[in-house]
Each structure stands twice: as C-alpha cells, then as structure tokens.
C-alpha cells in the first residue's frame, strides 16, 4: 500500500507551475526564468519545511537551510546580473 501525503491544492498547483518554469528554463536559458526558477525553489523548500515542522524537526531544519541557501544564490545571481 502506498501512503500519499495530504498536501493543499495550492501547493500542488504551485509545484506544477514551478516544474513547468524549470523545464522551460532548461531549454531557453533566459535570465528572468533562471531567477524565477530559483525563487520558486526557495519558496517550495520553505513550504515543505513548514509542512514538516511538527512531524520531523531535523528534516524541517534541513529544508529551511536549503531554502536559505537558495535565496542567497538568488540574491547573488541578481547582483551579478545587475553589475554586468
């Protein structure tokens, strides 16, 4: 028996849209889509971390750490893009 986790509908829609943006980014290599993909990934990881907070604190902290690192990379990418 496969156990499915209950996620809200908005999270499933956001995940699908983020995946579609990432796939389009792979083929087009547009700077705007790259930044949008990183932002979507940071929001996705932070949301997963908040879902896991009550169940598994270590996993939640790991997901929040990944989200923080992704946000740092996003800011660095924006800085490098603007200073070129």
C-alpha positions as a printed Julia matrix, in Angstrom:
84×3 Matrix{Float64}:
  0.0    0.0     0.0
  1.36   3.4    -0.97
  0.76   6.2     1.51
  0.11   9.54   -0.08
  0.77  12.7     1.86
 -2.0   15.23    2.03
 -0.85  18.5     0.54
 -3.1   21.5    -0.08
 -4.3   22.14   -3.59
 -2.41  25.44   -3.85
  0.84  23.61   -3.08
  0.23  21.06   -5.84
 -0.59  23.82   -8.32
  2.49  25.82   -7.29
  4.67  22.72   -7.62
  3.38  22.05  -11.13
  3.91  25.65  -12.21
  7.43  25.69  -10.71
  8.3   22.47  -12.52
  6.99  23.87  -15.8
  9.06  27.05  -15.35
 12.16  24.96  -14.6
 11.68  22.84  -17.73
 11.22  25.93  -19.91
 14.32  27.43  -18.28
 16.38  24.39  -19.27
 15.56  24.93  -22.94
 15.61  28.73  -23.16
 18.36  29.81  -20.69
 16.67  33.17  -20.12
 17.98  35.16  -17.15
 14.49  36.08  -15.94
 13.35  32.44  -15.94
 16.53  31.42  -14.12
 15.79  33.92  -11.36
 12.14  32.88  -11.25
 13.14  29.2   -11.03
 15.41  29.91   -8.06
 12.69  31.91   -6.33
 10.17  29.1    -6.88
 12.63  26.55   -5.48
 13.27  28.67   -2.38
  9.53  29.07   -1.73
  8.97  25.37   -2.4
 11.64  24.3     0.1
 10.45  26.75    2.76
  6.87  25.5     2.36
  7.98  21.88    2.63
  9.92  22.82    5.75
  6.83  24.35    7.33
  4.83  21.22    6.47
  7.45  19.01    8.13
  7.97  21.23   11.19
  5.65  19.33   13.54
  6.49  15.85   12.22
 10.24  15.84   11.74
 12.25  18.78   13.04
 15.59  17.67   11.59
 14.14  17.39    8.1
 12.39  20.76    8.51
 15.65  22.44    9.51
 17.39  20.85    6.54
 14.68  22.12    4.18
 14.84  25.61    5.7
 18.63  25.52    5.26
 18.27  24.61    1.59
 15.72  27.41    1.16
 18.07  29.92    2.82
 20.97  28.81    0.62
 18.8   29.04   -2.5
 17.7   32.55   -1.51
 21.37  33.53   -1.06
 22.18  32.17   -4.53
 19.19  34.09   -5.91
 20.45  37.36   -4.43
 23.96  36.68   -5.74
 22.61  35.96   -9.22
 20.58  39.19   -9.21
 23.65  41.14   -8.06
 25.88  39.63  -10.74
 23.23  40.19  -13.42
 22.79  43.85  -12.48
 26.52  44.67  -12.23
 27.47  43.31  -15.64
